Amino acid sequence: MASKYANCQFCEESASVKWYCRSCDINLCDACNTKIHSKLEQLSEHKVVISEKEENIEDSENIRKVDLKKIACSKHMDQKCVTYCLNCDKSLCSSCLIQPFQYEELNNVFEEKCFLLKDLKSKIDECYPFFEEKADDFRKMDDGEVVKHNEIKEKISNRKNEVKDFVSQEALKLEEFMKKIWDTENNPVVTERKRLCQIEQELRTRQNIIDEVIDKLKPDSIFSIVENISREIPEESALNIQPPDLIYIEGKERLTTEVLGSVIKIPEVVLIQTFE
């Protein structure tokens, strides 16, 4: 009787059932039939046909009441059954599916795999020293270049700081020199400016007071202001001062390169010909 279990009864995962083994009375997916069932010598005489999917699966599921996972192997009691062979009339575990002669075949395969690995290791052992040596050479070369570049950058940085300090000192000297020529905080122009501004402010104050009194024309205010307001008129004079005409001349740009130095690439010397 054809088993109509919905999923593959070999892997119990695939729902794509395409084959039915009449000897085992189980449904198989394409993968299990091709890769496992058909390759086992013990099952080679089993009759496998295309599964009849058109029949009612719901009714057929009631036919299979046995869970293979709950059945022990006929030979290995500690192993679970994975399939049942009607020809052998025995429940079989995964170990039973490999017959004694197949162990010999597996031993041959094992020996081949070991030989392959040994051959591969031999080839690796042969070429490894070359790459070990070259990798070490390039590691040293790379580390050496990094150290060399860092040393040069450190020298440039130190020189930059030295130049910076030198330039700062030169700048202070120039500023001091300028201050001796003309002190922007203490000079004749500043003094005369303060004097003229003071006179300007005093005149403006008296001007505003007189304008306010004349505008109101109050006798008491007019008499009071005339008696108290200063009548002194300052002399119209201002010092003729000519500040020094200073200009700044920038240093030549090439001096910067000379001060900081330069980085050059040492030319490669190639021996072309020798003479005796």
Secondary structure, DSSP 4 states (H G I P E B T S, - for coil): -----SS-TTTS----EEEEETTTTEEEEHHHHHHTGGG-GGGTTS-EEE--TTS-HHHHHTT----GGGSBPSS-TTSB--EEETTTTEEE-TTTTS-HHHHHHHHHHHHHHHHHHHHHHHHHHHHHHHHHHHHHHHHHHHHHHHHHHHHHHHHHHHHHHHHHHHHHHHHHHHHHHHHHH--TTSSHHHHHHHHHHHHHHHHHHHHHHHHHHHHHT-HHHHHHHHHHS--------------------PPPTHHHHHHH----PPPPP-------
